[in-house]
């Protein structure tokens, strides 16, 4: 027996109205990649997060929602799962029996869980379309486990593995290995020739990192100082007095973060000096001794000529490839265009 048979039409409409408001809020937050929950307030018996804030606003504008339920984290997750399944089904219906390429990446999230991301790329009405199909937790990042996961995901969502036209991953040996990498194991398991393409943006990153490492042995020391500076300035007692641009957290796999960092260093150098000098002198005994000592050390490092030279040099060198990185990002770019773009970006400084 369905639940709808136990309720009157008026009751069904009432609950559907409540759910529609909740689903719309969850869609907005999910689209913005915002968390739904926040800190639990025992006095109120509720979460103080983005969802509750938006829902309270909706209630203030619509009195019909004043007694609305369905706001627990468990129901949030159920709604998110239903939205994901709806999107996955739409992708499946659109792809149909077309040939498609799979793009896979693996990473560890902030909860220290290993995740695998699988995208499908295909032609629709003459246009290139790319969608994230699934994100799943994996127990291991070895080639056999990742291959098993890929082979399981596609049929699970109605995609025929016989229609896989190509595969695109990064250049890690576990993915690209000629004899034991995912790209090779997948072809063996499917009994098909499925060409592997090493992500060109990843190749660009490797070229930049290798070139900088070969030219300057002090690169690690420079960016290490930048990272310490980032962690220092983001401290609440420091950030409240800092007037410059926000520094970026450095990630080894993204050279664009290095470019963003040196942009801030060169553009907000005076503001960085001012905040460090203010803390280092600590005339009003505002700061803790540990913070003062750290500020004195950073001030000494960033006032050295080599630090300034590296900041300006890296800014100019990395800026050369910034347009290439931007133009490689659109979903509509094809392999031929990408290769032409890489070739045209060759510069004497990088040769």
C-alpha positions, 0 to 999 in steps of 0.5 A, a space after each residue: 500500500 502506498 503512503 499516498 492512499 492513506 492521506 487526503 489530497 489536501 494533506 498530500 498537497 500540504 506535504 508536497 508544498 513543504 518538500 518542494 521548498 526544502 528541495 529547492 534550498 538543498 538544490 541551491 546549496 548543493 549547486 554552490 558546494 555549500 555544507 547544509 549542516 553547521 554547529 548543533 545548538 542544544 538549547 534550540 535543538 537544531 543545527 545552525 547551518 546554511 540550510 537552517 538559515 535559508 529555511 528560517 528566511 523562507 519561513 519568515 516569508 511564507 507562513 504556510 511553512 511555519 510548521 514544516 518538518 523534513 529538516 533532519 540531516 537524514 532527510 537532507 541526505 535522502 533528498 540529495 541521493 534522490 536528486 543525484 539519481 534523477 540527474 544520473 538518469 537524465 545523463 543516461 537517457 541523453 547518452 543512450 547508445 552513443 559512444 562515450 569517453 570516461 574521465 577518472 580522477 582519484 583523491 582523498 577528501 577532507 575526511 580522509 576518505 579515498 574517492 573516485 570521480 568518474 565523468 562521461 564525455 560525449 557528443 550531443 547534437 554536434 556539441 561536446 558534453 561532459 558530466 560528472 556521473 558518480 563519486 564513490 569511496 574506494 578502499 584502495 588506490 591500486 590499479 586493480 581496485 580502481 579498474 574494478 570500480 570503473 567497470 562496476 560504475 558504468 553498468 550500474 548506471 546503464 552505460 554499456 562498456 562496449 561503447 567506451 571510446 576513450 579514457 582520460 586520466 592523469 599521468 600517475 603510473 597507477 593510471 597510465 602504466 603500460 603493463 599494469 596501469 588502469 588504462 591497460 587493465 581496462 582494455 584487457 578486461 573489456 577485450 577492446 582497444 580503448 585509447 588512453 589520453 594523458 590529461 593535457 592540463 596535468 601535463 602542463 602542470 608537470 612541465 611547469 613544476 619540472 622546469 622551475 625545479 630544474 632552473 632554481 633549487 630554492 623553489 621549495 624554500 620560496 614556496 615553503 615560506 609562502 605556505 607558512 605566510 598563508 597559515 600565519 595570516 589566516 589566523 583570526 588575530 592576524 587576519 582581522 588586521 590584514 588589509 591586503 589580498 587573501 593568500 592562497 593555500 598551495 596544492 602540489 598538484 595545481 601550479 595555478 595556486 602557485 601563480 595565485 600566490 605570487 600574484 598576491 605576494 607581489 600585489 600586496 607586499 606592502 600590506 604583508 610587511 605592515 602586518 608583520 612589522 606591527 606584530 613583530 614590534 608588538 608595541 601595545 602587547 596585543 599579541 602572544 609571544 609565540 606570534 611575535 616570534 613567528 612574525 619576526 622570522 617571516 619578516 626577516 625572510 620576506 625582506 631578503 632580496 632572493 625572496 622578492 626576486 623569486 616572487 617577481 620571476 615566478 609571477 612572470 614565468 607562470 603568467 605566460 602559461 595562464 591563458 593556456 590553462 584557462 583555454 584548456 578548461 572549457 568542456 567544448 575543447 577537443 583534443 586537436 584544439 588542445 594540442 594546437 594550443 599547447 604547441 602555440 604556447 611554447 616559449 623560449 623561456 620554457 625550452 
